[in-house]
Amino acid sequence: MMGLLCITIISLALTSSAYCEVMTSSTPKRVTAELGENVTLPCRYQTSEMSLFGHLGMRIRWSKLGDDESQEEDVLTSMALHKKTYGSFQDRVFLQNLDSDDASIIITDVSMDDMGKYRCEIISGEEDITEDVILEVERGLADGVVFPYFTHVGRYNMNFDDAVRACENQDAVVATFDQLFEAWKGGLDWCNAGWLSDGTVQYPIRKPREPCGGTNSGPGVRSYGRRDKKIHYFDVFCYASELKGHFYWLVQPEILSFDEAVQACLDDDAEIAKVGHMYAAWKLEGYDRCDAGWLADGSVRYPISRPRKNCSPTEAAVRLVGFPDKSLKSYGVYCFKANQ
């Protein structure tokens, strides 16, 4: 912790002046989080005098320091009821506010790019406090990812057998309830019902809303129960394991049609990537790219791990552009090269 101690000196001429002494504490605090988790970076007021006034009249500023600490990236500022977040931290960083002494922040859906040193400044005008916190991000023990899927035909067009084939075609399998439940706990919110491996049809809701079962029911995994596998049609939740190969954006001088995209990956000794490959790279490896590209099912998607303007501004997600005309020369391509 660094404290700023201001002392006023009164001279014989009845004038006063002030000087401030900077006090620096020992090494910064260290916090570790797993990829995709929420994490709290601690910072607290240090004197009882400050606590008497709570947040009133004080300014809280969080920033992320560059490697050499000469540059700072704004994360959050707060004064009274006015709060603002910046850049890739917009809408995913919040003050914890456990009590009047608490200036800690919560970072949601942590990505590998969030690693680094953060600085908390509490500015009161009398005694200013600065604390540094180092965030370390680990990939964690997760070995797979759940993702919702529907084909080019449209939503709610697969019976159970169709759903099984659809997931297999994306290098995945139909998810179990336990896998969907863990994904829901990890933040998955999806308003369309999909098949699970036990023949039930369910969907995960984090933010209850009218089009998704109403607001009277709380968050949770909502179920339609077991459905006839032959005659009922829904989407599906697939489960892709960690990649056994390399997922990548193929740098090309020109945009491509679908057939050209397939051939471009073959020419690079790879295959056009599947949806399961993209989700696994995004969720398990923090893959982030704002370029829309063809995938093997004819869809065009792009994976965003660091939300930002024009690239999924509100949340980390795999964004679906759609299933465009395959003859259009409008997109690049994502490829996958399996381990030998």
C-alpha positions in Angstrom: 0.0 0.0 0.0 1.1 3.5 -0.7 -0.2 6.4 1.5 0.0 10.1 0.9 0.5 11.9 4.3 -0.1 15.7 4.1 1.3 17.9 6.9 0.4 21.6 7.3 3.1 24.0 8.6 2.0 27.3 10.2 4.7 30.0 10.0 5.4 33.0 12.3 3.8 35.2 9.7 0.5 33.3 10.2 0.6 31.8 6.8 0.4 28.1 6.1 1.8 25.7 3.6 1.5 22.0 3.2 3.8 19.2 2.1 2.9 15.5 1.4 4.9 12.4 2.1 4.4 9.3 0.0 4.6 6.1 1.9 5.1 2.8 -0.1 4.3 -0.6 1.3 5.8 -4.0 0.4 5.1 -6.1 -2.7 1.7 -5.9 -4.5 -1.0 -8.4 -3.7 -1.4 -11.3 -6.0 -4.7 -12.8 -7.2 -5.1 -15.9 -9.3 -8.2 -16.7 -11.5 -9.1 -19.4 -14.0 -9.9 -18.5 -17.6 -13.6 -17.5 -17.8 -14.1 -17.1 -14.1 -15.1 -13.9 -12.2 -12.4 -12.5 -9.9 -12.2 -9.9 -7.2 -9.2 -7.5 -7.0 -9.0 -6.2 -3.4 -8.7 -2.6 -2.3 -9.9 -1.0 0.9 -9.9 2.3 2.7 -7.3 2.1 5.5 -8.3 4.7 8.1 -11.4 5.0 10.3 -11.6 8.7 9.5 -12.2 7.9 5.9 -14.8 5.3 6.8 -16.9 7.9 8.6 -17.7 9.5 5.2 -18.1 6.3 3.2 -17.7 7.0 -0.6 -19.0 10.6 -0.3 -16.6 13.1 -1.9 -14.1 10.5 -2.7 -12.9 9.3 -6.1 -11.9 5.7 -6.9 -9.8 5.0 -9.9 -8.7 1.6 -11.2 -6.2 1.3 -14.0 -4.1 -1.5 -15.6 -0.4 -0.8 -15.9 1.7 -1.5 -18.9 4.7 -3.8 -18.8 7.1 -0.9 -17.9 4.4 0.9 -15.9 4.9 4.0 -17.9 1.4 3.6 -19.6 -1.9 3.1 -17.9 -5.2 1.8 -19.3 -8.3 3.1 -17.5 -10.5 0.3 -16.1 -13.0 2.0 -13.8 -13.6 5.4 -12.2 -16.2 6.1 -9.5 -17.3 9.2 -7.6 -20.5 9.1 -5.5 -23.2 7.6 -7.8 -21.2 8.2 -11.0 -19.3 5.1 -12.3 -17.7 4.5 -15.6 -15.8 1.5 -17.2 -13.5 1.7 -20.2 -12.5 -0.2 -23.3 -12.5 -4.0 -23.0 -13.6 -3.7 -19.4 -17.0 -2.0 -20.2 -20.0 -3.9 -18.7 -17.8 -6.6 -17.1 -16.1 -4.7 -14.2 -18.1 -3.6 -11.1 -17.3 -2.2 -7.7 -17.8 -4.9 -5.0 -19.1 -2.4 -2.4 -19.4 -4.9 0.5 -19.2 -2.0 3.0 -18.2 1.7 3.1 -14.5 0.8 3.2 -14.6 -1.5 0.2 -13.2 -0.2 -3.2 -12.5 -3.7 -4.6 -13.6 -4.5 -8.1 -15.0 -7.7 -9.7 -13.9 -8.6 -13.2 -16.3 -11.0 -14.9 -15.4 -13.6 -17.6 -11.7 -13.2 -17.2 -9.5 -13.7 -20.3 -5.8 -14.2 -20.8 -5.5 -10.5 -21.8 -6.7 -9.5 -18.4 -3.4 -10.7 -16.8 -1.2 -8.0 -15.4 -0.7 -5.3 -12.7 -3.7 -3.2 -11.7 -3.6 0.0 -9.6 -6.3 1.2 -7.2 -6.3 4.8 -6.2 -8.7 6.2 -3.5 -8.5 10.0 -3.7 -10.0 12.0 -0.8 -8.0 15.2 -0.9 -6.6 14.6 2.6 -5.2 11.1 2.7 -4.9 9.4 -0.7 -4.4 5.6 -0.9 -2.8 3.6 -3.7 -2.7 -0.2 -3.9 -1.3 -2.4 -6.6 -2.7 -5.9 -7.4 -1.2 -8.4 -9.8 -3.8 -10.6 -11.6 -2.6 -14.0 -12.8 -4.9 -16.1 -15.1 -4.7 -19.8 -15.5 -6.4 -21.9 -18.2 -7.9 -24.1 -15.5 -8.9 -27.8 -15.6 -11.8 -27.5 -18.0 -11.5 -30.0 -20.8 -14.5 -29.1 -22.9 -17.1 -26.5 -23.8 -20.9 -26.6 -24.2 -22.4 -24.6 -27.1 -25.9 -24.2 -28.6 -26.2 -25.3 -32.2 -28.7 -25.2 -35.1 -28.2 -25.8 -38.8 -28.7 -23.7 -41.9 -32.3 -24.9 -42.0 -33.1 -22.8 -39.0 -34.1 -23.1 -35.4 -36.1 -26.0 -34.0 -35.6 -28.2 -37.0 -33.9 -31.3 -35.5 -35.3 -34.4 -33.9 -33.0 -36.3 -31.5 -31.2 -38.3 -34.2 -30.6 -35.2 -36.3 -29.2 -33.5 -33.2 -26.7 -36.3 -32.6 -25.5 -36.1 -36.2 -25.3 -32.3 -36.1 -23.0 -32.4 -33.1 -20.8 -35.2 -34.6 -20.5 -33.1 -37.7 -19.0 -30.3 -35.6 -16.5 -32.6 -33.9 -18.6 -32.7 -30.8 -21.2 -34.8 -29.0 -24.6 -34.0 -27.5 -24.1 -32.5 -24.1 -25.2 -34.1 -20.8 -27.3 -32.3 -18.2 -24.3 -32.0 -15.9 -22.2 -30.4 -18.7 -25.0 -27.9 -19.4 -25.4 -27.2 -15.7 -21.7 -26.5 -15.3 -21.9 -24.2 -18.4 -24.8 -22.4 -16.9 -22.8 -21.8 -13.7 -20.0 -20.5 -15.9 -22.3 -17.9 -17.5 -24.1 -19.6 -20.4 -27.4 -17.8 -21.1 -29.4 -19.1 -24.0 -33.1 -18.6 -24.7 -33.7 -21.5 -27.2 -34.4 -25.0 -26.0 -32.1 -27.8 -27.1 -31.7 -31.6 -26.9 -29.5 -33.2 -24.2 -28.0 -36.7 -24.3 -30.7 -38.1 -22.0 -33.5 -37.2 -24.4 -34.7 -34.2 -22.4 -35.0 -30.7 -23.8 -33.7 -27.8 -21.7 -32.2 -24.3 -21.8 -30.0 -22.2 -19.4 -31.1 -18.8 -18.3 -28.9 -16.4 -16.3 -31.1 -13.3 -16.8 -34.8 -14.1 -16.6 -36.8 -12.1 -19.2 -40.3 -12.3 -20.7 -39.4 -14.1 -24.0 -37.5 -16.8 -22.1 -40.0 -18.3 -19.7 -41.0 -15.0 -18.0 -39.5 -13.0 -15.2 -41.4 -14.8 -12.3 -39.0 -17.8 -12.5 -35.5 -17.2 -11.3 -32.2 -18.1 -13.1 -31.6 -21.7 -13.8 -31.6 -24.6 -16.3 -35.2 -24.7 -17.4 -36.7 -28.0 -18.7 -39.3 -29.1 -21.2 -38.9 -32.6 -19.9 -38.5 -35.7 -22.0 -39.7 -35.4 -25.6 -40.4 -37.9 -28.3 -37.1 -38.3 -30.1 -38.7 -39.0 -33.4 -41.5 -36.4 -33.7 -40.3 -33.4 -31.7 -37.9 -30.8 -33.1 -35.6 -28.5 -31.3 -32.0 -27.1 -31.3 -29.2 -29.0 -29.6 -26.5 -28.4 -27.0 -23.2 -29.8 -28.1 -20.1 -30.5 -26.1 -16.6 -30.2 -27.6 -13.5 -31.5 -25.9 -10.2 -29.6 -25.9 -8.5 -29.2 -29.2 -6.2 -31.9 -30.5 -4.7 -29.7 -33.0 -4.3 -26.1 -34.1 -7.2 -23.7 -34.8 -6.2 -20.6 -36.7 -7.3 -17.7 -39.0 -5.8 -18.3 -42.5 -4.2 -15.1 -43.7 -5.3 -14.5 -47.3 -4.8 -11.6 -49.7 -8.5 -11.8 -50.8 -11.9 -12.6 -49.4 -13.2 -16.0 -50.4 -16.3 -17.9 -51.4 -17.1 -21.1 -49.4 -15.5 -23.4 -51.9 -12.4 -21.2 -52.1 -12.2 -21.2 -48.3 -12.3 -25.0 -48.2 -9.6 -25.2 -50.8 -7.4 -22.5 -49.1 -7.3 -24.6 -45.9 -6.5 -27.8 -47.9 -3.7 -25.9 -49.7 -2.3 -25.1 -46.2 -2.3 -28.8 -45.3 -5.3 -28.3 -43.0 -9.1 -28.6 -43.1 -11.7 -25.9 -42.9 -12.5 -25.6 -39.1 -15.8 -26.8 -37.6 -18.0 -25.0 -35.1 -16.7 -27.2 -32.3 -13.1 -26.2 -33.1 -14.0 -22.5 -32.8 -15.8 -22.9 -29.5 -13.0 -25.0 -28.0 -10.4 -22.5 -29.1 -12.4 -19.6 -27.8 -13.4 -20.9 -24.4 -10.4 -23.1 -23.5 -7.6 -21.2 -25.1 -8.9 -17.6 -25.1 -8.8 -17.3 -28.9 -9.9 -13.8 -30.0 -10.3 -12.4 -33.5 -12.7 -9.9 -34.9 -12.7 -11.2 -38.5 -15.7 -13.1 -39.7 -14.8 -16.4 -41.4 -16.3 -19.4 -43.1 -16.6 -22.7 -41.1 -17.3 -26.2 -42.4 -21.1 -26.1 -41.9 -21.4 -23.1 -44.2 -21.8 -20.7 -41.3 -19.8 -17.5 -40.8 -18.6 -16.8 -37.3 -15.9 -15.1 -35.2 -14.7 -15.6 -31.6 -14.3 -12.7 -29.2 -12.7 -13.2 -25.8 -12.1 -9.5 -25.2 -15.4 -7.6 -25.7 -14.9 -4.2 -27.4 -16.6 -1.8 -29.7 -17.6 -3.3 -33.1 -16.5 -6.8 -31.9 -19.2 -8.0 -29.5 -19.1 -4.9 -27.2 -21.1 -6.4 -24.3 -19.8 -9.9 -23.8 -17.2 -12.5 -24.7 -18.9 -14.8 -27.3 -18.7 -16.7 -30.5 -20.7 -14.5 -32.8 -22.8 -15.9 -35.6 -23.0 -13.8 -38.8 -25.3 -16.3 -40.5 -25.4 -18.9 -43.3 -24.8 -16.7 -46.3 -24.9 -17.7 -50.0 -21.8 -19.9 -50.4 -20.9 -18.3 -53.7 -20.4 -14.9 -52.1 -16.8 -13.7 -51.9 -17.3 -11.9 -48.6 -15.3 -13.6 -45.9 -12.1 -15.1 -44.8 -11.7 -18.6 -43.3 -10.7 -20.4 -40.1 -8.7 -23.6 -40.5 -7.9 -26.5 -38.3 -4.7 -28.6 -38.4 -4.9 -31.9 -36.4 -2.0 -33.1 -34.4 0.1 -35.7 -36.3 
